[in-house]
Amino acid sequence: MIQDTQPPFQTSDDHPFLRQEAARCVACGLCLPHCPTYRKTLDEADSPRGRIFLMAALLEHKLQLSPQLVGHLDLCLTCRACENACPSKVRYGQLMDGVRAVIEPERRRPMRQQLLRRVLFRTLASPRLLQGPASLLKAYQRSALQGLARRSHLLEALGLSRAEARLPLLSAPPQSGRHPAHGTARSTVGLFLGCVARLSDAETLHASVFVLNRLGYAVQVVPRQTCCGALHGHGGERETAQRLAQENRAAFAGLDLQAIVHTASGCGATLAEYMPQLAAPVMDISTFLATAQGWEQVALAPLANSIAVHEPCLSRNVLHDQDAPYALLRRIPCATITALSGNDQCCGAAGIYALSQPAMAGKLLRDKIDAIKASGAHTIATSNPGCAMHLADGLQAEGWKVEVLHPVTLVARQMGYKK
């Protein structure tokens, strides 16, 4: 039961969209079997229908803000599987993001959590600020300090051992500017770098440039682009997310581009929904490459491996481009391409969800690790770097040697790409 343990929730009348959107839910319950958290808890308050009821009651002053209510909202992954099942077409993702933004000023977070949140969101919002900590982390990873920190148990004392273990080897992203096409020139494509991914998943970005160039596409890496704002928008920092959207529009404005490609489904969903005014269509790199020209001028080495495709939630539920990686990977001779069992359910990564909700994230990861083991696949391909890190972390913890990487990286390797 929700306890009234905090002052009355304060909201003004400038949120009619949220109340109207919540009112569209007819409580049919068709969303319940599609919700990962409800399937684990069987608690109605952890279902889309239940959360919409709580949000509506909160906005209408029928409930007060409380730790219990906030806990049910925070447990939502915003995977948006419920939207595909909803006959009323409730825009659940926008509703959840909007309510989180409304309640954020009223929340009582512990001081340590407030500080970490402020540092994280401010750093992600500025690639320049991100570069400083990234340089230190790269030096740390390439020196004896990492081993010393792990052996000293300092990371455990600071509560950072899990996050540090999950961190991939950082490297520099593609340089800003124009990367010219090889052979027959076709058109120019913009590359969206993201924020953390430009350092943690730089290999995928370099692989994207490699493949595009060899198919005859020049790649424009815009220097002033910034974070897509997804983590800010999902975390109640709506004004920051809107500012980042404006900065990205300005960065890509006026460019003659066939498309702006991304390598992360989370970024792609945010760009597609909140930045439709960009200079060119935004699409996943696999979607672009699946129908790109120029494949006749390249050769892919055979790979007699089984590749299981993990479909990120936002690729399935928002972008609806989950078929593209299969089409791209089938260009690899001799490879066996299959869908990973349970692709209709979230892996538990969900941005920073694995850090903020480790218990539920661990339960969802358990299902994925079991599915990977049962698949017998040599490689797992996924179009979301957060999912890749989460899955790789779970596999490594169990000593299961299966590589997890982006489809374009695998294709690039078979075309001769080397780090």
Backbone hydrogen bonds in HBPLUS format (Angstrom, degrees):
<---DONOR---> <-ACCEPTOR-->    atom                        ^
c    i                          cat <-CA-CA->   ^        H-A-AA   ^      H-
h    n   atom  resd res      DA  || num        DHA   H-A  angle D-A-AA Bond
n    s   type  num  typ     dist DA aas  dist angle  dist       angle   num
A0019-ARG N   A0015-HIS O   3.45 MM   4  6.84 165.1  2.47 153.9 156.8     1
A0020-GLN N   A0016-PRO O   2.85 MM   4  5.99 163.6  1.88 156.6 161.8     2
A0021-GLU N   A0017-PHE O   2.79 MM   4  5.87 157.3  1.84 150.6 157.1     3
A0022-ALA N   A0018-LEU O   2.99 MM   4  6.13 162.4  2.02 147.9 152.5     4
A0023-ALA N   A0019-ARG O   3.00 MM   4  6.15 147.8  2.11 140.4 149.4     5
A0024-ARG N   A0021-GLU O   3.15 MM   3  5.33 148.8  2.25 101.8 111.0     6
A0025-CYS N   A0022-ALA O   3.26 MM   3  5.87 160.4  2.30 113.8 119.0     7
A0032-LEU N   A0029-GLY O   3.16 MM   3  5.52 148.9  2.26 109.5 117.5     8
A0034-HIS N   A0031-CYS O   2.98 MM   3  5.46 147.1  2.09 116.7 127.1     9
A0035-CYS N   A0032-LEU O   3.15 MM   3  5.42 163.7  2.18 113.8 118.8    10
A0039-ARG N   A0035-CYS O   3.09 MM   4  6.24 158.4  2.13 152.0 158.1    11
A0040-LYS N   A0037-THR O   3.11 MM   3  5.19 135.3  2.32  96.7 109.0    12
A0041-THR N   A0037-THR O   2.93 MM   4  6.18 161.3  1.97 156.5 161.5    13
A0042-LEU N   A0038-TYR O   2.67 MM   4  4.89 153.6  1.74 138.1 146.1    14
A0046-ASP N   A0043-ASP O   2.81 MM   3  5.36 157.6  1.86 118.6 126.3    15
A0047-SER N   A0044-GLU O   3.12 MM   3  5.27 148.6  2.23 115.3 113.5    16
A0051-ARG N   A0047-SER O   2.85 MM   4  6.02 162.5  1.88 156.4 161.5    17
A0052-ILE N   A0048-PRO O   2.88 MM   4  6.02 158.0  1.93 150.7 156.7    18
A0053-PHE N   A0049-ARG O   3.07 MM   4  6.31 153.6  2.14 143.6 150.7    19
A0054-LEU N   A0050-GLY O   3.00 MM   4  6.33 155.7  2.06 146.7 153.1    20
A0055-MET N   A0051-ARG O   2.82 MM   4  6.07 162.4  1.85 154.1 158.8    21
A0056-ALA N   A0052-ILE O   2.86 MM   4  5.97 163.1  1.89 150.1 154.9    22
A0057-ALA N   A0053-PHE O   2.96 MM   4  6.11 162.2  1.99 147.1 152.3    23
A0058-LEU N   A0054-LEU O   2.92 MM   4  6.07 148.7  2.02 143.7 152.6    24
A0059-LEU N   A0055-MET O   2.91 MM   4  6.13 164.2  1.93 153.0 156.5    25
A0060-GLU N   A0056-ALA O   2.95 MM   4  6.09 142.2  2.09 144.5 155.0    26
A0062-LYS N   A0057-ALA O   2.72 MM   5  4.81 146.7  1.82 158.8 158.7    27
A0063-LEU N   A0057-ALA O   3.16 MM   6  5.43 134.4  2.38 120.9 115.3    28
A0061-HIS N   A0058-LEU O   3.14 MM   3  5.13 163.2  2.17 106.4 109.4    29
A0070-VAL N   A0066-SER O   2.98 MM   4  6.19 172.8  1.98 161.1 163.1    30
A0071-GLY N   A0067-PRO O   2.85 MM   4  5.93 146.6  1.97 140.0 149.7    31
A0072-HIS N   A0068-GLN O   3.18 MM   4  6.53 148.3  2.28 146.6 152.9    32
A0073-LEU N   A0069-LEU O   3.21 MM   4  6.59 155.4  2.27 149.1 155.8    33
A0074-ASP N   A0070-VAL O   2.78 MM   4  5.98 162.2  1.81 156.9 162.3    34
A0075-LEU N   A0071-GLY O   3.09 MM   4  6.15 138.8  2.27 137.8 147.3    35
A0076-CYS N   A0073-LEU O   3.12 MM   3  5.53 157.2  2.17 109.4 116.5    36
A0083-GLU N   A0080-ARG O   3.19 MM   3  5.44 141.5  2.34 101.2 110.6    37
A0085-ALA N   A0082-CYS O   3.10 MM   3  5.21 131.1  2.35  97.6 110.8    38
A0086-CYS N   A0082-CYS O   3.05 MM   4  6.10 120.9  2.42 144.3 159.5    39
A0086-CYS N   A0083-GLU O   3.35 MM   3  5.16 147.7  2.46  94.8 103.7    40
A0089-LYS N   A0086-CYS O   3.27 MM   3  5.23 159.6  2.32 100.6 106.6    41
A0092-TYR N   A0090-VAL O   2.91 MM   2  5.43 130.4  2.16 105.8  90.7    42
A0095-LEU N   A0091-ARG O   2.97 MM   4  6.19 152.2  2.05 150.3 159.3    43
A0096-MET N   A0092-TYR O   2.81 MM   4  6.02 166.1  1.83 159.1 161.2    44
A0097-ASP N   A0093-GLY O   3.00 MM   4  6.17 169.0  2.01 150.4 153.7    45
A0098-GLY N   A0094-GLN O   2.92 MM   4  5.92 154.6  1.99 139.2 146.8    46
A0099-VAL N   A0095-LEU O   2.96 MM   4  6.18 161.8  2.00 152.8 157.0    47
A0100-ARG N   A0096-MET O   2.95 MM   4  6.10 161.4  1.98 151.6 157.1    48
A0101-ALA N   A0097-ASP O   3.05 MM   4  6.26 148.6  2.15 141.7 149.9    49
A0102-VAL N   A0098-GLY O   3.03 MM   4  6.32 148.2  2.13 142.4 151.4    50
A0103-ILE N   A0099-VAL O   2.94 MM   4  6.19 159.7  1.98 157.1 161.0    51
A0104-GLU N   A0100-ARG O   3.06 MM   4  5.90 132.7  2.30 138.2 148.8    52
A0106-GLU N   A0103-ILE O   2.88 MM   3  5.32 139.7  2.04 114.9 127.2    53
A0107-ARG N   A0104-GLU O   3.15 MM   3  5.28 157.8  2.21 107.9 114.7    54
A0113-GLN N   A0110-PRO O   3.03 MM   3  5.27 114.5  2.48 102.6 118.1    55
A0114-GLN N   A0110-PRO O   2.89 MM   4  6.20 157.2  1.94 157.7 165.2    56
A0115-LEU N   A0111-MET O   2.97 MM   4  6.21 160.8  2.00 152.4 156.7    57
A0116-LEU N   A0112-ARG O   3.00 MM   4  6.23 169.1  2.01 152.0 154.8    58
A0117-ARG N   A0113-GLN O   2.92 MM   4  5.95 159.2  1.96 146.6 153.0    59
A0118-ARG N   A0114-GLN O   2.91 MM   4  6.07 159.8  1.95 147.8 153.3    60
A0119-VAL N   A0115-LEU O   2.97 MM   4  6.18 168.2  1.98 155.5 158.4    61
A0120-LEU N   A0116-LEU O   2.88 MM   4  5.96 164.0  1.91 148.2 153.4    62
A0121-PHE N   A0117-ARG O   2.96 MM   4  6.05 176.3  1.96 155.4 156.2    63
A0122-ARG N   A0118-ARG O   3.07 MM   4  6.04 159.3  2.11 144.4 150.7    64
A0123-THR N   A0119-VAL O   2.97 MM   4  5.97 155.6  2.03 145.0 152.0    65
A0124-LEU N   A0120-LEU O   2.95 MM   4  6.13 166.5  1.97 156.6 160.2    66
A0125-ALA N   A0121-PHE O   3.11 MM   4  6.10 142.8  2.25 136.1 145.4    67
A0126-SER N   A0123-THR O   3.19 MM   3  5.55 162.6  2.23 109.7 115.0    68
A0129-LEU N   A0126-SER O   3.00 MM   3  5.25 116.8  2.41 104.6 119.3    69
A0130-LEU N   A0126-SER O   2.95 MM   4  6.23 154.6  2.01 153.5 161.9    70
A0131-GLN N   A0127-PRO O   2.97 MM   4  6.07 136.3  2.16 138.8 148.8    71
A0134-ALA N   A0130-LEU O   3.03 MM   4  6.07 154.1  2.10 149.2 157.5    72
A0135-SER N   A0131-GLN O   2.91 MM   4  6.05 151.7  1.99 146.9 152.7    73
A0136-LEU N   A0132-GLY O   3.23 MM   4  6.59 157.7  2.28 151.0 156.8    74
A0137-LEU N   A0133-PRO O   2.86 MM   4  6.12 156.4  1.92 149.4 156.3    75
A0138-LYS N   A0134-ALA O   2.85 MM   4  6.06 157.2  1.90 150.5 156.5    76
A0139-ALA N   A0135-SER O   3.06 MM   4  6.27 159.2  2.10 144.9 150.2    77
A0140-TYR N   A0136-LEU O   2.87 MM   4  6.09 153.6  1.94 145.2 153.4    78
A0141-GLN N   A0137-LEU O   2.85 MM   4  6.09 156.6  1.91 151.1 156.5    79
A0142-ARG N   A0138-LYS O   3.14 MM   4  6.29 140.2  2.30 141.4 151.2    80
A0143-SER N   A0140-TYR O   3.39 MM   3  5.39 167.5  2.41 105.6 107.5    81
A0148-LEU N   A0144-ALA O   3.10 MM   4  6.31 160.4  2.14 151.0 157.1    82
A0149-ALA N   A0145-LEU O   2.80 MM   4  5.95 163.1  1.83 154.8 158.7    83
A0150-ARG N   A0146-GLN O   3.03 MM   4  6.25 156.8  2.09 149.3 155.4    84
A0151-ARG N   A0147-GLY O   2.98 MM   4  6.14 158.7  2.03 147.8 153.6    85
A0152-SER N   A0148-LEU O   2.98 MM   4  6.03 144.3  2.11 146.7 155.9    86
A0157-ALA N   A0153-HIS O   3.20 MM   4  6.49 156.9  2.26 144.0 149.9    87
A0158-LEU N   A0154-LEU O   3.04 MM   4  6.33 143.8  2.18 146.2 155.8    88
A0160-LEU N   A0155-LEU O   2.80 MM   5  4.97 155.7  1.86 155.8 153.0    89
A0159-GLY N   A0156-GLU O   3.07 MM   3  4.98 152.5  2.15  98.9 107.4    90
A0164-GLU N   A0160-LEU O   2.88 MM   4  5.94 162.9  1.91 157.6 162.9    91
A0165-ALA N   A0161-SER O   2.99 MM   4  6.08 153.1  2.07 142.9 149.8    92
A0166-ARG N   A0162-ARG O   3.14 MM   4  6.34 140.7  2.30 141.8 151.8    93
A0167-LEU N   A0164-GLU O   3.29 MM   3  5.30 145.6  2.42  97.0 106.5    94
A0171-SER N   A0199-LEU O   3.14 MM  28  5.37 157.5  2.20 138.1 143.8    95
A0177-GLY N   A0221-VAL O   2.88 MM  44  5.13 169.1  1.89 140.5 142.3    96
A0221-VAL N   A0177-GLY O   2.83 MM  44  5.13 177.9  1.83 151.6 152.0    97
A0179-HIS N   A0219-VAL O   2.71 MM  40  4.97 168.0  1.73 152.3 156.7    98
A0219-VAL N   A0179-HIS O   2.89 MM  40  4.97 161.8  1.92 140.9 146.3    99
A0182-HIS N   A0213-ASN O   2.81 MM  31  5.43 171.1  1.82 137.0 134.7   100
A0186-ARG N   A0216-GLY O   2.72 MM  30  5.42 144.3  1.84 168.0 156.0   101
A0218-ALA N   A0187-SER O   3.02 MM  31  6.32 148.6  2.13 153.9 157.9   102
A0258-GLN N   A0188-THR O   2.83 MM  70  5.99 168.7  1.85 173.4 177.3   103
A0189-VAL N   A0218-ALA O   2.81 MM  29  6.16 162.0  1.84 155.5 159.2   104
A0220-GLN N   A0189-VAL O   2.83 MM  31  6.07 160.1  1.87 146.2 152.7   105
A0190-GLY N   A0259-ALA O   2.87 MM  69  6.21 163.3  1.90 159.9 160.0   106
A0261-VAL N   A0190-GLY O   2.83 MM  71  6.17 159.6  1.87 163.5 156.5   107
A0191-LEU N   A0220-GLN O   3.10 MM  29  6.23 153.0  2.18 154.3 152.0   108
A0192-PHE N   A0261-VAL O   2.88 MM  69  6.05 173.1  1.88 171.9 171.1   109
A0199-LEU N   A0196-VAL O   2.96 MM   3  5.64 158.9  2.01 119.0 125.8   110
A0200-SER N   A0196-VAL O   2.83 MM   4  5.96 175.5  1.84 159.0 160.4   111
A0201-ASP N   A0197-ALA O   2.88 MM   4  4.72 147.7  1.99 119.6 127.1   112
A0204-THR N   A0201-ASP O   3.14 MM   3  5.69 129.0  2.41 110.6 121.1   113
A0206-HIS N   A0202-ALA O   2.92 MM   4  6.22 161.8  1.95 159.0 163.4   114
A0207-ALA N   A0203-GLU O   2.82 MM   4  6.00 156.1  1.88 147.9 155.4   115
A0208-SER N   A0204-THR O   2.91 MM   4  6.10 145.9  2.02 141.9 150.8   116
A0209-VAL N   A0205-LEU O   3.13 MM   4  6.45 158.5  2.18 147.6 151.9   117
A0210-PHE N   A0206-HIS O   2.95 MM   4  6.18 159.8  1.99 149.4 155.5   118
A0211-VAL N   A0207-ALA O   2.99 MM   4  6.22 167.3  2.01 153.1 154.6   119
A0212-LEU N   A0208-SER O   2.99 MM   4  6.07 170.8  1.99 153.5 156.4   120
A0213-ASN N   A0209-VAL O   2.92 MM   4  5.92 166.1  1.94 150.8 155.2   121
A0214-ARG N   A0210-PHE O   3.17 MM   4  6.33 158.2  2.22 145.7 151.3   122
A0215-LEU N   A0211-VAL O   3.06 MM   4  6.30 128.5  2.34 144.5 158.0   123
A0215-LEU N   A0212-LEU O   3.17 MM   3  5.21 139.2  2.34  97.7 109.4   124
A0217-TYR N   A0212-LEU O   2.88 MM   5  5.17 160.7  1.92 150.6 144.8   125
A0216-GLY N   A0213-ASN O   3.05 MM   3  5.19 155.2  2.11 102.7 110.2   126
A0233-GLY N   A0229-GLY O   2.83 MM   4  5.99 166.5  1.85 158.4 162.2   127
A0234-HIS N   A0230-ALA O   2.90 MM   4  6.08 164.2  1.93 157.5 161.3   128
A0235-GLY N   A0231-LEU O   2.98 MM   4  5.86 129.3  2.25 130.5 143.5   129
A0235-GLY N   A0232-HIS O   3.12 MM   3  4.98 128.1  2.40  91.1 105.5   130
A0237-GLU N   A0232-HIS O   2.78 MM   5  4.78 146.1  1.90 157.1 150.5   131
A0241-ALA N   A0237-GLU O   3.11 MM   4  6.40 158.8  2.15 150.4 156.9   132
A0242-GLN N   A0238-ARG O   2.91 MM   4  6.17 155.5  1.97 152.1 158.4   133
A0243-ARG N   A0239-GLU O   2.97 MM   4  6.22 151.7  2.05 144.6 152.4   134
A0244-LEU N   A0240-THR O   2.95 MM   4  6.22 159.0  2.00 153.0 158.1   135
A0245-ALA N   A0241-ALA O   3.02 MM   4  6.25 149.0  2.12 142.2 150.8   136
A0246-GLN N   A0242-GLN O   3.10 MM   4  6.39 154.3  2.17 144.8 150.7   137
A0247-GLU N   A0243-ARG O   3.01 MM   4  6.33 154.1  2.08 148.0 155.3   138
A0248-ASN N   A0244-LEU O   2.97 MM   4  6.22 153.9  2.04 148.4 154.7   139
A0249-ARG N   A0245-ALA O   2.99 MM   4  6.23 154.6  2.06 147.0 154.2   140
A0250-ALA N   A0246-GLN O   3.05 MM   4  6.27 160.7  2.09 147.6 152.3   141
A0251-ALA N   A0247-GLU O   2.95 MM   4  6.13 148.8  2.05 140.6 149.6   142
A0252-PHE N   A0248-ASN O   3.12 MM   4  6.29 154.5  2.19 149.8 153.7   143
A0253-ALA N   A0249-ARG O   3.00 MM   4  5.86 117.4  2.41 139.1 154.5   144
A0260-ILE N   A0281-PRO O   2.82 MM  21  6.05 160.7  1.86 157.3 158.4   145
A0283-MET N   A0260-ILE O   3.01 MM  23  6.39 156.0  2.07 150.0 155.5   146
A0262-HIS N   A0283-MET O   3.09 MM  21  6.37 143.5  2.23 141.0 149.0   147
A0285-ILE N   A0262-HIS O   2.94 MM  23  5.69 143.7  2.08 176.8 165.5   148
A0268-GLY N   A0264-ALA O   2.93 MM   4  6.18 163.0  1.96 153.3 159.0   149
A0265-SER N   A0383-SER O   3.20 MM 118  6.20 141.9  2.35 138.2 149.0   150
A0269-ALA N   A0265-SER O   2.92 MM   4  6.07 156.8  1.98 149.2 152.8   151
A0270-THR N   A0266-GLY O   3.32 MM   4  6.52 160.4  2.36 142.4 147.2   152
A0271-LEU N   A0267-CYS O   2.84 MM   4  6.08 166.8  1.86 161.1 165.0   153
A0272-ALA N   A0268-GLY O   2.88 MM   4  5.95 159.4  1.92 147.6 153.6   154
A0273-GLU N   A0269-ALA O   3.04 MM   4  6.09 153.6  2.11 143.3 149.7   155
A0274-TYR N   A0270-THR O   2.88 MM   4  5.68 162.9  1.91 150.8 156.1   156
A0275-MET N   A0271-LEU O   3.01 MM   4  4.90 137.9  2.19 123.5 130.3   157
A0278-LEU N   A0275-MET O   3.36 MM   3  6.03 147.5  2.48 124.4 122.8   158
A0287-THR N   A0284-ASP O   3.02 MM   3  5.14 117.4  2.43  99.2 114.6   159
A0288-PHE N   A0284-ASP O   3.03 MM   4  6.41 158.7  2.08 157.2 162.8   160
A0289-LEU N   A0285-ILE O   2.93 MM   4  6.09 168.2  1.94 150.6 154.2   161
A0290-ALA N   A0286-SER O   2.85 MM   4  5.83 142.4  1.99 142.5 151.8   162
A0291-THR N   A0288-PHE O   3.38 MM   3  5.96 148.8  2.48 110.1 116.8   163
A0292-ALA N   A0289-LEU O   3.27 MM   3  4.71 157.3  2.33  92.0  98.8   164
A0297-GLN N   A0294-GLY O   3.07 MM   3  5.64 161.2  2.11 116.2 121.8   165
A0298-VAL N   A0295-TRP O   3.31 MM   3  5.50 169.9  2.32 110.1 111.4   166
A0301-ALA N   A0414-GLN O   2.75 MM 113  4.91 164.9  1.77 138.5 140.0   167
A0303-LEU N   A0333-PRO O   2.81 MM  30  6.18 160.0  1.85 167.9 166.8   168
A0336-THR N   A0305-ASN O   2.93 MM  31  6.21 172.2  1.94 159.3 161.4   169
A0378-HIS N   A0306-SER O   2.88 MM  72  5.43 145.7  2.00 137.9 147.8   170
A0379-THR N   A0306-SER O   3.30 MM  73  6.62 154.6  2.37 158.5 160.9   171
A0307-ILE N   A0336-THR O   2.71 MM  29  5.93 173.7  1.72 169.7 171.3   172
A0338-THR N   A0307-ILE O   2.94 MM  31  6.27 162.6  1.97 159.2 161.8   173
A0308-ALA N   A0379-THR O   2.96 MM  71  6.36 161.2  2.00 168.0 164.5   174
A0381-ALA N   A0308-ALA O   2.97 MM  73  6.27 160.2  2.01 150.1 156.4   175
A0309-VAL N   A0338-THR O   2.81 MM  29  6.20 157.5  1.86 155.4 161.9   176
A0340-LEU N   A0309-VAL O   3.01 MM  31  5.44 169.2  2.02 138.7 135.5   177
A0310-HIS N   A0381-ALA O   2.83 MM  71  6.00 160.3  1.87 154.4 161.2   178
A0315-SER N   A0312-PRO O   3.16 MM   3  5.31 129.3  2.43 100.4 113.9   179
A0316-ARG N   A0312-PRO O   3.15 MM   4  6.50 154.5  2.22 153.5 160.1   180
A0316-ARG N   A0313-CYS O   3.08 MM   3  5.26 116.8  2.50  98.5 113.0   181
A0317-ASN N   A0313-CYS O   2.73 MM   4  5.85 171.0  1.74 162.8 165.9   182
A0318-VAL N   A0314-LEU O   3.07 MM   4  4.99 147.5  2.17 117.8 124.5   183
A0319-LEU N   A0314-LEU O   2.89 MM   5  6.24 170.8  1.90 169.0 171.1   184
A0320-HIS N   A0315-SER O   2.70 MM   5  5.45 116.2  2.11 132.2 149.9   185
A0321-ASP N   A0315-SER O   3.16 MM   6  5.65 140.2  2.32 139.9 148.2   186
A0324-ALA N   A0321-ASP O   3.17 MM   3  5.83 155.8  2.23 119.2 125.2   187
A0327-ALA N   A0323-ASP O   3.33 MM   4  6.70 161.0  2.37 153.0 158.0   188
A0328-LEU N   A0324-ALA O   2.99 MM   4  6.27 158.2  2.04 157.6 164.1   189
A0329-LEU N   A0325-PRO O   2.88 MM   4  6.00 168.9  1.90 151.5 154.6   190
A0330-ARG N   A0326-TYR O   2.98 MM   4  6.09 143.7  2.12 147.3 156.2   191
A0331-ARG N   A0328-LEU O   3.11 MM   3  5.73 162.0  2.15 114.6 120.0   192
A0332-ILE N   A0329-LEU O   3.01 MM   3  5.72 169.2  2.03 121.4 124.8   193
A0335-ALA N   A0332-ILE O   3.43 MM   3  5.87 165.0  2.46 126.5 129.8   194
A0345-GLN N   A0342-GLY O   3.05 MM   3  5.71 164.3  2.08 123.4 125.4   195
A0354-ALA N   A0349-ALA O   3.28 MM   5  5.09 139.5  2.45 144.7 141.7   196
A0353-TYR N   A0350-ALA O   3.10 MM   3  5.18 157.5  2.16 115.6 121.9   197
A0355-LEU N   A0352-ILE O   3.01 MM   3  5.41 142.2  2.15 108.0 118.8   198
A0356-SER N   A0352-ILE O   2.97 MM   4  6.28 155.6  2.03 152.1 160.0   199
A0357-GLN N   A0353-TYR O   2.66 MM   4  5.39 158.4  1.71 154.2 157.3   200
A0361-ALA N   A0357-GLN O   3.01 MM   4  6.08 166.6  2.03 161.6 165.0   201
A0362-GLY N   A0358-PRO O   2.85 MM   4  5.81 147.0  1.96 137.5 145.8   202
A0363-LYS N   A0359-ALA O   3.17 MM   4  6.51 148.2  2.28 142.5 150.5   203
A0364-LEU N   A0360-MET O   3.05 MM   4  6.37 161.8  2.08 156.4 160.4   204
A0365-LEU N   A0361-ALA O   2.88 MM   4  6.03 152.3  1.96 144.7 153.2   205
A0366-ARG N   A0362-GLY O   2.95 MM   4  6.08 147.7  2.06 140.4 148.5   206
A0368-LYS N   A0364-LEU O   3.39 MM   4  6.76 153.9  2.47 142.0 148.5   207
A0368-LYS N   A0365-LEU O   3.00 MM   3  5.08 114.2  2.45  97.1 113.3   208
A0369-ILE N   A0365-LEU O   2.87 MM   4  6.17 163.1  1.90 163.1 167.5   209
A0370-ASP N   A0366-ARG O   3.05 MM   4  6.22 160.2  2.09 147.2 152.4   210
A0371-ALA N   A0367-ASP O   3.00 MM   4  6.23 149.6  2.10 140.0 148.7   211
A0372-ILE N   A0368-LYS O   2.86 MM   4  6.14 153.3  1.93 151.7 158.8   212
A0373-LYS N   A0369-ILE O   2.98 MM   4  6.20 163.5  2.01 150.4 154.6   213
A0374-ALA N   A0370-ASP O   2.99 MM   4  6.17 156.8  2.05 144.2 150.8   214
A0375-SER N   A0371-ALA O   2.98 MM   4  6.08 133.6  2.20 138.0 150.0   215
A0375-SER N   A0372-ILE O   3.16 MM   3  5.07 129.0  2.43  92.5 106.1   216
A0380-ILE N   A0403-GLU O   2.83 MM  23  6.19 164.1  1.86 163.2 167.6   217
A0405-LEU N   A0380-ILE O   2.98 MM  25  6.46 158.6  2.03 165.8 171.9   218
A0382-THR N   A0405-LEU O   3.08 MM  23  6.26 150.6  2.17 137.5 146.5   219
A0388-ALA N   A0384-ASN O   3.00 MM   4  6.27 158.7  2.04 151.1 157.8   220
A0389-MET N   A0385-PRO O   2.96 MM   4  6.16 160.1  2.00 146.9 150.8   221
A0390-HIS N   A0386-GLY O   3.02 MM   4  6.19 161.1  2.06 147.7 153.1   222
A0391-LEU N   A0387-CYS O   2.84 MM   4  6.03 169.0  1.85 159.3 161.7   223
A0392-ALA N   A0388-ALA O   2.89 MM   4  5.93 163.6  1.92 148.4 153.9   224
A0393-ASP N   A0389-MET O   2.92 MM   4  5.97 151.5  2.00 142.7 150.4   225
A0394-GLY N   A0390-HIS O   3.12 MM   4  6.39 157.4  2.17 145.4 150.8   226
A0395-LEU N   A0391-LEU O   2.94 MM   4  6.20 160.2  1.98 154.1 159.6   227
A0396-GLN N   A0392-ALA O   2.87 MM   4  5.96 161.4  1.90 147.9 153.4   228
A0397-ALA N   A0393-ASP O   3.02 MM   4  6.14 154.7  2.09 144.0 150.6   229
A0398-GLU N   A0395-LEU O   3.12 MM   3  5.34 138.5  2.30 100.3 111.6   230
A0400-TRP N   A0395-LEU O   2.90 MM   5  5.04 164.8  1.93 152.3 147.6   231
A0399-GLY N   A0396-GLN O   2.98 MM   3  4.91 162.5  2.01 104.8 110.0   232
A0402-VAL N   A0400-TRP O   3.09 MM   2  6.01 124.2  2.41 109.8  94.2   233
A0409-THR N   A0406-HIS O   3.06 MM   3  5.33 128.4  2.33 105.8 119.0   234
A0410-LEU N   A0406-HIS O   3.29 MM   4  6.68 155.4  2.35 154.4 160.8   235
A0411-VAL N   A0407-PRO O   3.05 MM   4  6.35 160.6  2.09 152.2 157.4   236
A0412-ALA N   A0408-VAL O   2.87 MM   4  5.98 157.3  1.92 142.7 149.5   237
A0413-ARG N   A0409-THR O   3.00 MM   4  6.21 155.3  2.06 145.5 151.5   238
A0414-GLN N   A0410-LEU O   3.24 MM   4  6.55 155.2  2.30 144.0 149.8   239
A0415-MET N   A0412-ALA O   2.97 MM   3  4.95 143.0  2.11  98.4 110.1   240
A0417-TYR N   A0412-ALA O   2.88 MM   5  5.24 163.8  1.91 142.8 137.8   241
A0416-GLY N   A0413-ARG O   3.00 MM   3  5.13 161.6  2.04 106.1 111.5   242
